[in-house]
């Protein structure tokens, strides 16, 4: 990259990274021609696909191949895109190293870290060896659908292995959609669906009432919910052991993998030994290092002793808007606006239940009376809004 102008590096092309890149380009390009800048986004994947599409692949209404959007489309917007793995971050020298063999160093004036999480099923003894499926791997979800359709009887076990994990309602959506698949396949009466979680309620981040609303949906579809069941080991191709001593049989095992901060972050000095995620200011998303911001799943923002901002794309998007505005204001030297750009802790998600219906969950984590959550019962309208949400974001970030 040229040494001229302000250099903005964005690590990761997910919800947060794509939002930041687009907003920065839009807002900085409207400034005086004398304001020089460079926006570069780096991702080891050459495509973008929303995680929520995994459930549509599972349901059979989409395919992995047809859901990927090439990230090199960013170049058409004047945003530089580099298809590389980030292998080093040096906040002292303000450089980022990319490529596993080239070790190319890029300098930055502003750094936005939006690398998301890594999955670590290696931490669950026997899971991979005994044929467990990773719900968050789109390629595995294609095979999972085939396996569900071929199953004639038995038990499907869905295990949340640890918390936090991305998109808290996803495992429950999965169980409801599998119910839908089995009903249409004519095999539901001979197959049990069980969901296991280490937590005492279904959605701790949403509170007791919404958690009970979710369990009511499961009960209505005869899906068995098992709280306080943290998986200890998968003993063989048909038995799981939990830390509470219970052992259960299964015929098909689906897991939500342990999540951890990417290795490059662990080696960068951005987190201490006591931390599992990057610590940021809850309003500005600033780290402890000059002009270094972190957004989305790579962070942990504690709301209180028991609740943190969930790992979900809408929060990464909202945080990216705040960070982008701060950088624009800083480049413009507009200190008045700069101080007022704050993340408000608000977000939402759609929770599919099958039969082309979805519930809607809205949350306000910074509410003055404590985290506030609203659950709207499943409807055709919310399902359509979920479809529209994906279309509008893809158009905004990559297709327009």
N, C-alpha and C positions, 0 to 999 in steps of 0.2 A: 504493500500500500504506500501511496505517496506520503511524503511528510507534510504536505500542504493541507491546511484545514483541520477541523476537529474530527478526530477518528473515533467512531462509535462502533464497538464490537458487541455483537449479540450472540451468545452461545446457546444454541438450541432453537429449532424451528417448530415449536409446538404452539399452543394457544398464546402463551406469553410472548415468545420470540416473534411470531408473525404479527401480532398486534403492535408490538413496539416498533418493528421495522417499518410497517406501513404508516403508522402515525408520525414517526420521526421524518420519514421521507415527505409525507404530505405537508407537515407543518414547517419543516426547514426549507423545502423548495419554494415556499411562498414568501420567504424572507428576501431581503435585499440581495442582489447578485454578488455583493461583496462578501457575504457570509459563506465561507467555504466549509464543507463538511463531507464526510464519507461514512456511509452506513454499510456494514458488512455483517452478514448472518452466517453462522457456521453450524452445520449439522452432519452427522455421520451417515444419515439416511438421505436418499435422493428423492424422497417423496414425503407427502403429508397425508395422514388419514386420521380422522377423529377416533378416539378410543371407543366412543359410543357406537361406532359402526360395527364393532365386534358382535354386538347383540343382534344386529340386522343380518350379519353373516350367519350367526347361529340360527336365526329364524328362517333363513333361506331367501330373504328378499334382496340381498346384495351378495356380491362376491368380493373377495379381497382384491383381486386383480382390477376390477372395475371401480374400486373405491379410492385408489391411490391418485394423488395429484402431484405432478412433478414440481419439485421446489425450484428448478431453474427458471420457472415462470417469474420469479421475483426479479430477475434481470430486466424483464420488460418494464418494470416499474422504477428502474434506476437504483435498485438495491443489489449490492454485490452478494452473491451466494457462493459459498465454498463448501463442497461436499467432502468434508474431512472429519476425522475424529479429533476432538480436543484432548491433547495429551499433557498439557501443562498450563498452569496459571501462576504467574509471578506478579503479585501485587506491588512488590517493592520496585521492580523495574518497569511496571505497567506493560507487561507483555503476555501474550498467549501463544502457546506452542501448539501447532496442529500437525497431523500426519504422524504415523507410527514409524516411518522410515526417513522422511524428509526433514522432520524436526524444524519446520519453518516457523519463525517467530514473527508475530504481528504485534505492533505497538498500538496502544489505545489511549484516548483521553477520557473516554467513558466506557464502562464495561457493564453489560447487563447479562447476568447469569440466569439462564432459563433452561437448564439441562435436564430437568425432571428427575426421575428416579431410575435405579437399576433394580432388577428382580433377582432374588437369590433363593431359588428352590433347593439349592445345595444345603441350606440350613435345615431343611425338613428331611430327616432320615428316612430313606426308602421311597420318597415320593416319585422321583424321576425313574428309579429302577423298577418300580412297580406300575408303570404306565399311567401315572396321573397326568391330567390335562391342565395346562396353564390357561386360565380364562382370559388373561390379558395378552396372549400371543395370537394375533389374527390368523397366522398360518395354522396354528393348532386348532383354532375354533372351527375351521373348515372340516378338519378330520373329526372333531368332536360332534358336529352335527351328524355326520355319517354314522358315527358310533351310536348316538342316541336313536337314530332311525332304525338301526339294526337290532337294538335291544328289545327282546320280547317279554322279559320279566326280570324281577330282581330289585335292587336298590341303587339309586343315584345319590351319592354323597357329595355335597358342596361344602368345602372347608375354607373358612377364612383363617389363614395360618397365623397372622399377627396384625397388629395395628401400629401405625396408620397405614392405610392403603388408598389407592386412587379411586375416586368416585364411590363414596360409601354405600349408596343404594344398589350398586351393580350386582352384587351376589344375590340379592333378593329379586331384582329384575330377572336375573338368569333363571332362578328357580321357577318363577311365574311363566317365563317364556318357554322353558322346558315342559312345564305342565301343558301349555298350549300346543306344543309340537306333539306331545304324546297323545293328547286328546284327538288331534287331527289324524294321527297315525293309527289310532284305534288300539293303543297299548297301555293307556294310562291306568286302567283298572288293575293291571298286573305288575305295575312298577311303582315303588315308593320313592318319594323325593324327600331327602333330609338335608337340612342346612345347619352347620355347626359354626359357632363363633366363640372366641375367647372372652367376649364381653358379656356383661350381665343383661344388657338389652340390645335390641337389634341395631340401633343407630345412636350411639352415645352423643355424637356431635349434634344431633337433632333434638335430643331430650326425650323424656319418658313418654309424653303423649304421642308424638309422631312415631316413636318406636313401637308403641302399642298399635297404632294405625297400620303399620307395616305388618305386624304379626297377625292382625285381623285379616289382612289380605291373604296371607299365607294360609291361615286356618280355613278360610273360605274355599281354598283350592286343595285342601287336605295335604298341605306341605308341612312337615314337622320341623319345628324350630328348636334348636338345642343350645341354650346359652351356657356360658362358663365351660366350654369345651375347646381347650387349646390343644391342637394336634401335637403329639409327642413323636410318633413315628408311624410310617406305613409298614406294617410287618411283613406283608406279602401281597399277592395280587387280589386278595379278598378281605383283608382285615386291617383296620386302623386302630391305633392305641392313642388315647388322650391322656393329658397330664393328670386328670382327676381319677385315673385308673380304669375308666370305662374302655371297653373294646367293642367295636361294631363291625359288622360285615358290610361289604359293598360289592357292587358289580361294575360300577363306573364311578371314578373319582375325579372331581373337578376342584381345582385349588385356586385361591387368590394368593399369589406369591408374597413372601416377605419382601418388603420394599426397603431399599437403602440408598443413601446418597452416592452418586457416581464416584468411582475410584479417583478420578482426577481431582475432585473436590476434597476427598479425604487426604490427598497428598499435597494440597496446595497451601495449607496453613489457614484456610478460611474457616475451619471449625476446630474447636479444641477437643481434647480427649473426652470431656464430659458431655459433648454435644453429639447428636446424631444427624443434625441438619444445620444449614446455615442460619445464623441468628441475624435478624434484620429489625430495623425500627418498624413498628406495627403500622405506622402511617405513611412513612416516606419510602420504605423498602430499602433504605441505605444499610450497607454493612458497616463494619468498623473501619473499612479501608476507603481512602479517598476516591470518590467518583465510581465506586463499585456498588452496584445494586444487584439484588437477587430476588427473583419472583417465581411464584408457582410452587411446584411440588418439591423443589430442592430446599425450600425454606421450612421453618417451623415458627409459626406465630401463635404464641399462647394467648388465649382469651382469658382463661382463668386456670386454676390448678388442674382441672380435669378436661378442658376443651381447648383444642387448637383449630385454626382455620383449616378446613378440609383440603385434601389434595384433589382439586377438581379444576378443570380448564377455565370455568367462568371466573374463578378467583385469580388465576394467572392473568387472564385478559384484563380484569379490572385493575390489577396491580401494574400491568404494563402501561395502561393509560396514564396512571399517576407518575410513573417513572419517566415516561416519554415527555410528559409536560414539564417535569422538573429539568430535564436535559435541555429542552427547547428554551425554557425560560433562562437557564444558566448561560446558554450560548448567546441569547439576546441580551443577557445581563439585566433581566427583569426580575429583580429581587422581590418585588411586591407579590407578583403572581407565584413566584417560586415557593414561597412559604405557605401558600394556601392549597397546594396540590396534595391531597391526602387520600389514602385508601380508606373507604368507609365500612369495610367488613361485610358488605352485602353480597348476596349471591342467590342462585336458584339452580334447580335441576328438574328434569323430567324423569319420572320413574315408570317405565313400561310394565304392563301387567298381562300382556297378551291380547289377542283379538282386536288389534289396532286401537288400543286404549292406553292412556298414560296418566299417572298422577302428576301433580306439580308441587314441588317443595320450594318455598322461599325462606331465606334466612337473613337475619341481621345480627351478626356476632358482636357488633359494637353498640348495640342498643343500650340506652342509659340504665335500663332495669335488668340488664343481663341478656345473654343470647336469646333471640326471639325467632321461633320457627312456625311457619304456616304450612299445612298440608291440604291441598285441594284434591278431592277424590278423583279417581280415574275417569277420563272422558275422551271422546273422539277428538275434541278440540285440542286438548293438550298433546295428543299424539301427533296431530297435524303440525302443531307449533314446534315440536321436536324435529320433525322433518324439515320444516322451514328454517329452523335455527342452523342446521348444518349447511343448507344451501346458501343462506345469506352470508355466513362466515367464510365459506370457500370463495364466494364471489368477491367479498370484501378484501380478503387476504391474497388470493392467488389468481382468480379468473378474470377480474375486471381489468 
